[in-house]
Amino acid sequence: MSGTNQSWFDRARRVIPGGVDSPVRSFRSVGGTPYTVVRGEGAYVEDVEGHRYLDFVQSYGASLLGHAHPAVVQALREQAGRGTTFGAPTPGEVRLAELMTDRVPGLEQIRLVSSGTEAVMSAVRLARGATGRSRVVKFDGCYHGHSDALLVAGGSGVAQLGLPGSAGVTAGAVTDTVVAPYNEVPDLDETIAAVLVEPVAANMNLVAPRDSFLADLRAACDRVGALLIFDEVITGFRLGPAGASAHYGVAPDLWCFGKVIGGGLPVGAFGGSATLLASLAPDGPVYQAGTLSGNPLATAAGSTVLELVTLSDYDDLSARVGRFANDLRDAITGAGLYAETPRVGPLVGLYVAREPFVAPTNFTESKVIGENGLYPSFFHAMLERGVALAPGAYEILFVSMAHGDAELARAVSAAGSAAAEIAGGDGA
Ligand SMILES: *Cc1c(COP(=O)(O)O)cnc(C)c1O
């Protein structure tokens, strides 16, 4: 590939706003020029200049097996040869829906869409249509995609850029959105259609739910007849074979999925009981549609991933990430900085600071660490050592099935050296 990261970024900026098609990819909050990726393989990506990075971005969680897994590539090749979209039902969408509903207790039906944003937006519409109520509770720092009503107090790129929400969203669009602090059960009443939550918050860095938080939310919703919606776009089929609801033993009324279930292609899904899903068109009055929904390429990739990953793969990954989380924290603290690496199964966060701190339990606490100014230096020190973290302090580390012990050890050693450089650099 000819050109440098700089020349590609310059070209990109002329024709694409900010040079990126999603703001989280920009280096706005860490400074510098993004690397432009030409290929990926397993745990690694390679940029236009031929640099190879150990990749902890993994498309923000869309890749569970690592990049360009041969079985996924093969499934895509075969499907592409048979056609990529028809506007008629296909076996592929049935197969993916069966795989998903078989694995997740309580999930009886799903409707496939093309992104996580669409999944959550549609689930909220369904909840409002089914309850006849308007108001939706979301939690500060949880990200649910970029639909108007849900951008308020969002994590991920919204947090990274320090935006309160978004320009272009009318007051009317958010009057029915109520924001509550994560890990506290809000007071609900009979005006609430739904409570929407990331069962493990993974867009404000990682914040695990407190012991009974999800069960208490379930009970609070039941008391007032509000629906509980789990946004499992990250946790679904990543946290474990059946995602967060099974992990915590709390079933929501509606689930939202994305990322992993597309095997690296654009997909989302929302679902729940057959009774509730009967409110959707064509059977019911809640309209929802999509030209590319249930796309054959995407369902082929997603089904391949779900079929390939075994129970023990999930257990192995969690165990590997458990050791990694401890080693990473120890390497950074051993080098003179402070770190916390909270972990739930294979999900792991990374907070770095110059002073001792306690692992955050909500967005307010996460922001104190996120805004301490250290992450940009740490990010760049890691990138120089060939380890790509997300270019923002509010993302988690995505460890794929292709990240073996050797890769994780490399990242730990890079982190120790990066931390030592930063700790030494200020003359402390
Ligand atoms: C990524 C994400 C979304 C949005 O999914 P897109 O495919 O980017 O639209 C929604 N919810 C959560 C929890 C996410 O992490």
The ligand as an SDF file (V2000), in Angstrom:
LIG
                    3D

 15 15  0  0  0  0  0  0  0  0999 V2000
  -21.5690   -0.1060   20.1090 C   0  0  0  0  0  0  0  0  0  0  0  0
  -22.7640   -0.0100   20.9820 C   0  0  0  0  0  0  0  0  0  0  0  0
  -24.0150    0.3780   20.4980 C   0  0  0  0  0  0  0  0  0  0  0  0
  -24.2060    0.8880   19.0950 C   0  0  0  0  0  0  0  0  0  0  0  0
  -23.9400   -0.0650   18.1400 O   0  0  0  0  0  0  0  0  0  0  0  0
  -23.5850    0.4280   16.6290 P   0  0  0  0  0  0  0  0  0  0  0  0
  -23.4790   -0.8370   15.8560 O   0  0  0  0  0  0  0  0  0  0  0  0
  -22.3070    1.1980   16.7400 O   0  0  0  0  0  0  0  0  0  0  0  0
  -24.7090    1.2890   16.1750 O   0  0  0  0  0  0  0  0  0  0  0  0
  -25.1040    0.3000   21.3360 C   0  0  0  0  0  0  0  0  0  0  0  0
  -24.9600   -0.1150   22.6120 N   0  0  0  0  0  0  0  0  0  0  0  0
  -23.7800   -0.4750   23.1220 C   0  0  0  0  0  0  0  0  0  0  0  0
  -23.7030   -0.9710   24.5250 C   0  0  0  0  0  0  0  0  0  0  0  0
  -22.6280   -0.4150   22.3280 C   0  0  0  0  0  0  0  0  0  0  0  0
  -21.4470   -0.7180   22.8580 O   0  0  0  0  0  0  0  0  0  0  0  0
  1  2  1  0
  2  3  1  0
  2 14  2  0
  3  4  1  0
  3 10  2  0
  4  5  1  0
  5  6  1  0
  6  7  2  0
  6  8  1  0
  6  9  1  0
 10 11  1  0
 11 12  2  0
 12 13  1  0
 12 14  1  0
 14 15  1  0
M  END
$$$$
